């Protein structure tokens, strides 16, 4: 069975002062795997210059489940495998200091990696260091959040939702703190720098994440990766409350270009970023539809921006129709603008704005959004309800 292999690798030799070729040998005994590719784990780098235009693509098919590829890189890379264009493996690290790396794709799709010292650090040092806090987070979801969510079919009370959000927030802060301990112990760690970047892209600007960045050594902060993280920190800090939301040019449902800011109509506007195969995105539809129906458009508006790929646009339109979404719909095909200008890598993500386009909150939950609108529009709501009753 032939295997076709392509690499989308973001750190090019153009960024290198000194670099050398690293050979990667990949084997698999799974005949169901028709094609394989390696790409950056953080999609941010697929669309961010100069990484997007300087990707290295090299591969040699050896046959019988064996593939050889090589690349040049200035520093360790955080990558993932994509099997059959749809199955993603766990992320892993490719070490630039190695000259030979072996990766075996097991039957359960887990990876056995030999020859990468950076990946060895990840497995034997980093993972054990944060295992305790990660276990607490997992226990919270397995034993508290998930059973309650299933029991009440997702219809949680406001008090329960608030309690869960507080627990999640505290656990997240605790994990950020554990990361700081790790950085203090290993200030030159590329593993820690990559994971710090992943958290910044996942959660946006957080004071503890900026504090953690400053704990790294000057050597790694001046590296290409360190400078990229500093730039991302600056960008996400500009997307915090009080700043102006950027004016993105997206496409409407007819795929005609439109400036998103031209649709900021209403006292408050929620811009929600999602895609049609995202279950957590779909899960929030009922709550958002309820809020949308409760308030008039001069009070509250919701704009949905999808990042679906071009080939998935028919499915995107089917989901909109299936769930009878009443909100204005837009698409940033393949999420290129959303990724490069808003640094979003997790979905759903959202921004709550006022009519002038000033950011009020980022990634506000439906429960907190409901409480916010009730507090801000209480008098207006009564007037609307009275009008409905009268008519």
C-alpha positions in Angstrom: 0.0 0.0 0.0 1.5 3.2 -1.1 2.0 6.0 1.4 2.2 9.6 0.3 4.0 12.0 2.7 4.1 15.8 2.7 5.6 18.1 5.4 4.3 21.5 6.2 7.1 22.8 8.4 7.1 26.4 9.6 10.7 27.1 10.6 12.8 27.4 7.5 16.5 27.7 6.8 15.9 31.3 5.9 15.5 31.9 9.7 18.6 30.0 10.5 22.0 31.3 11.1 23.3 27.8 11.3 21.2 24.7 10.6 21.6 21.1 9.4 19.5 18.4 7.9 17.6 16.1 10.2 16.5 12.8 8.7 13.2 11.4 9.9 12.3 7.7 9.3 8.7 6.8 9.8 7.2 3.3 9.8 3.7 1.9 10.1 2.1 -1.5 9.9 -1.4 -0.1 9.6 -2.6 -0.8 6.1 -5.6 1.5 6.6 -3.3 4.5 6.6 -3.4 5.8 3.0 -1.5 9.1 3.5 0.4 10.9 6.2 1.6 14.4 6.7 3.5 16.3 9.4 2.5 19.9 10.1 2.9 22.4 12.9 0.7 21.5 15.9 -0.2 25.2 16.3 -2.2 26.2 13.2 -1.2 29.8 14.0 2.0 29.1 12.1 0.3 27.8 9.0 -0.9 31.3 8.1 1.7 33.5 9.9 4.5 35.1 7.8 7.3 34.3 7.3 6.5 30.8 8.3 3.7 30.1 5.9 5.6 31.1 2.8 8.9 29.5 3.9 7.7 26.0 4.7 10.0 23.1 3.7 8.3 20.2 1.8 10.5 17.2 1.2 9.7 13.5 1.2 10.9 10.2 -0.2 8.7 7.1 -0.5 10.6 3.9 0.4 7.7 1.5 0.2 6.4 -1.2 2.6 5.2 1.2 5.2 8.4 3.2 5.3 8.9 6.9 4.6 12.0 9.0 4.7 12.0 12.8 4.9 14.5 15.5 5.9 14.4 19.1 6.9 16.5 22.0 8.1 15.5 23.8 11.3 17.2 26.3 13.6 15.4 25.1 16.7 13.1 22.3 18.0 9.7 22.1 16.5 6.3 21.3 17.9 4.5 19.1 15.3 1.7 16.6 14.8 0.9 13.9 12.3 -2.3 13.9 10.2 -3.4 10.5 9.0 -5.7 10.0 6.1 -6.3 13.8 6.1 -8.6 13.6 9.1 -7.0 11.7 12.1 -4.7 13.8 14.2 -2.0 12.2 16.4 -0.9 13.6 19.7 1.6 16.4 19.2 5.3 15.7 19.5 8.7 17.4 19.3 11.2 17.2 16.5 14.7 18.0 17.8 17.0 20.1 15.5 20.1 18.7 17.4 19.4 15.2 16.1 20.6 13.9 12.7 18.4 10.9 12.8 14.9 10.5 14.2 12.7 7.4 14.1 8.9 7.5 14.5 6.8 4.4 14.5 3.0 4.7 14.2 1.5 2.1 16.4 -1.8 0.3 15.8 -3.6 2.5 18.3 -2.1 5.5 16.4 0.2 6.5 19.3 3.7 7.3 18.4 7.0 5.9 19.5 9.8 8.5 18.9 13.5 7.7 19.1 16.3 10.2 18.6 14.8 13.5 19.7 16.2 14.8 22.9 13.5 17.5 23.1 10.7 14.9 22.8 12.6 12.9 25.5 12.4 16.0 27.8 8.7 16.3 27.1 8.0 12.7 28.0 10.3 12.1 30.9 10.5 15.6 32.5 7.7 17.9 31.5 4.8 15.5 31.5 5.6 14.2 35.1 6.2 17.7 36.3 2.6 18.8 35.5 1.0 15.4 35.9 -0.6 16.3 39.3 -2.4 19.4 38.2 -3.4 17.8 34.9 -4.9 14.9 36.9 -6.9 17.4 39.0 -8.3 19.0 35.9 -9.2 15.6 34.4 -10.8 14.5 37.7 -12.9 17.7 37.7 -14.3 17.0 34.2 -14.7 13.2 34.7 -16.3 13.2 38.2 -18.0 16.6 38.4 -18.6 18.6 35.2 -19.4 15.8 32.8 -21.8 13.8 35.0 -23.7 16.9 36.0 -23.9 18.1 32.3 -25.2 14.7 31.2 -27.7 14.4 34.1 -29.4 17.7 33.3 -29.0 17.3 29.5 -26.8 20.5 29.4 -29.5 22.6 31.1 -27.4 23.7 34.1 -28.6 26.4 36.5 -26.9 29.7 36.5 -25.4 29.0 40.0 -24.1 25.6 38.9 -22.6 27.1 35.7 -21.0 29.9 37.7 -19.6 27.4 40.3 -18.1 25.3 37.6 -16.6 28.3 35.8 -14.9 29.4 39.0 -13.4 25.9 39.6 -12.1 25.8 36.0 -10.6 29.2 36.3 -8.8 28.3 39.5 -7.5 25.1 38.1 -6.2 26.9 35.0 -4.4 29.5 37.2 -2.9 26.6 39.2 -1.6 25.1 36.0 -0.1 28.4 34.9 1.7 28.5 38.3 3.1 25.0 37.8 4.4 26.1 34.4 6.2 29.0 36.1 7.9 26.5 38.5 9.0 24.4 35.5 10.4 27.5 33.7 12.3 28.5 36.7 13.9 25.1 36.9 14.5 24.8 33.1 14.8 28.4 31.7 16.3 27.2 28.4 13.5 24.7 27.7 12.0 24.8 24.2 9.3 22.4 25.4 8.3 25.0 28.0 8.4 27.8 25.5 6.2 25.9 23.0 3.7 25.0 25.7 3.7 28.6 26.9 2.8 29.7 23.4 0.1 27.1 23.2 -1.5 28.5 26.4 -1.3 32.1 25.1 -3.0 31.1 21.9 -5.6 29.0 23.8 -6.5 31.4 26.6 -5.5 34.8 25.3 -3.7 37.3 27.4 -3.2 36.3 31.1 -0.9 38.0 33.5 0.5 34.8 34.7 1.4 33.8 31.2 3.3 37.1 30.6 5.0 36.6 34.0 6.0 33.1 32.9 7.5 34.3 29.6 9.8 36.7 31.5 11.2 33.8 33.6 12.9 32.3 30.5 16.6 32.9 29.8 17.6 35.7 27.6 19.1 33.1 25.2 15.8 31.5 24.4 13.8 34.7 24.5 16.1 36.0 21.7 15.6 32.8 19.6 13.2 32.9 16.7 10.6 31.1 18.7 11.1 33.3 21.8 10.7 36.4 19.6 7.5 34.9 18.1 6.1 34.3 21.5 6.9 37.9 22.6 5.0 39.2 19.4 2.0 37.0 20.1 1.9 38.2 23.7 1.9 41.8 22.4 -0.9 41.0 19.9 -3.2 39.2 22.4 -2.7 42.0 25.0 -4.0 44.3 22.3 -7.2 42.2 22.2 -8.0 42.6 25.9 -11.0 44.6 27.2 -10.7 48.3 26.5 -9.0 47.9 23.1 -10.7 48.3 19.7 -11.6 45.1 17.8 -9.8 44.9 14.4 -11.8 45.4 11.3 -11.7 42.0 9.5 -12.8 41.6 5.9 -14.7 38.3 5.8 -17.4 36.8 3.5 -21.1 36.7 4.0 -23.2 33.6 3.4 -23.2 34.3 -0.3 -19.4 34.4 -0.2 -19.3 38.1 -1.0 -16.6 40.2 0.9 -17.8 42.4 3.8 -16.2 44.3 6.6 -17.3 42.8 9.9 -17.3 46.1 11.7 -20.0 47.4 9.3 -22.4 45.0 11.0 -21.9 46.3 14.6 -25.5 47.2 15.2 -26.9 47.1 18.7 -25.8 48.3 22.1 -23.8 45.0 22.6 -22.5 42.6 20.0 -21.1 39.1 20.4 -18.8 38.0 17.7 -18.5 34.2 17.9 -15.9 32.2 16.0 -16.7 28.6 15.3 -16.8 25.9 12.6 -19.4 23.4 11.4 -17.8 20.2 12.8 -17.1 21.7 16.3 -19.3 19.9 18.9 -18.6 22.5 21.7 -19.6 25.2 19.2 -22.9 23.5 18.4 -23.5 22.7 22.1 -23.9 26.5 22.8 -26.5 27.1 20.1 -29.6 26.8 22.3 -28.2 29.3 25.0 -27.2 31.8 22.3 -30.5 31.5 20.5 -32.4 32.0 23.7 -30.5 35.3 24.4 -31.0 36.4 20.8 -34.7 36.0 21.1 -34.9 37.7 24.5 -33.5 41.0 23.3 -34.2 43.3 20.3 -31.5 43.9 17.7 -30.9 47.5 18.9 -30.0 46.0 22.3 -28.0 42.9 21.4 -26.7 41.4 18.3 -24.7 38.1 17.6 -22.4 37.7 14.6 -21.2 34.2 13.7 -17.9 33.8 11.9 -17.0 30.3 10.7 -13.5 29.2 9.8 -14.6 26.2 7.7 -12.5 25.2 4.7 -13.8 25.8 1.2 -14.7 22.2 0.7 -16.8 22.2 4.0 -18.9 25.3 3.1 -21.9 23.1 2.0 -21.8 21.4 5.4 -21.5 24.8 7.1 -24.7 26.0 5.4 -26.5 22.7 6.3 -25.7 23.2 10.0 -27.0 26.8 9.9 -30.2 25.5 8.4 -30.5 22.4 10.6 -30.2 24.4 13.8 -32.2 27.4 12.4 -29.5 29.9 13.4 -31.0 33.4 13.3 -27.7 35.3 13.6 -26.0 36.9 10.6 -23.5 34.4 9.2 -20.0 35.1 7.9 -17.0 32.9 7.0 -13.2 33.4 7.1 -12.4 30.5 4.8 -9.8 28.2 6.4 -9.5 30.7 9.3 -6.5 32.5 7.9 -7.5 36.0 9.2 -8.8 34.6 12.5 -5.5 32.8 13.0 -3.1 35.5 12.0 -4.9 38.6 13.3 -6.8 37.3 16.3 -4.4 34.4 17.3 -7.3 32.0 17.9 -6.6 28.3 17.9 -9.5 27.0 20.0 -13.2 27.0 19.3 -15.7 28.4 20.1 -14.0 31.7 20.9 -15.8 35.0 21.1 -15.5 38.7 21.8 -18.2 40.9 23.4 -18.1 44.4 22.0 -20.0 47.7 22.5 -21.4 49.5 19.5 -18.2 51.4 18.9 -16.3 48.2 18.5 -14.5 48.4 21.9 -13.8 45.0 23.4 -15.7 44.4 26.7 -14.9 40.8 27.3 -13.2 37.9 25.6 -14.4 34.2 25.6 -17.4 35.0 27.8 -19.5 32.0 28.6 -23.3 31.9 27.8 -24.0 32.0 31.5 -21.9 35.0 32.2 -23.2 36.7 29.0 -26.8 36.1 30.2 -25.9 37.8 33.6 -24.1 40.7 31.9 -27.1 41.4 29.6 -29.6 41.2 32.4 -27.6 43.7 34.4 -27.0 46.1 31.6 -30.4 45.9 29.8 -32.7 45.3 32.7 -34.8 48.4 32.1 -34.8 47.9 28.4 -35.9 44.3 28.8 -38.9 45.4 30.9 -39.9 47.8 28.2 -39.7 45.1 25.5 -41.6 42.6 27.6 -44.3 45.2 28.3 -44.6 45.9 24.6 -45.0 42.2 23.8 -47.6 41.7 26.5 -49.6 44.8 25.3 -49.6 43.5 21.7 
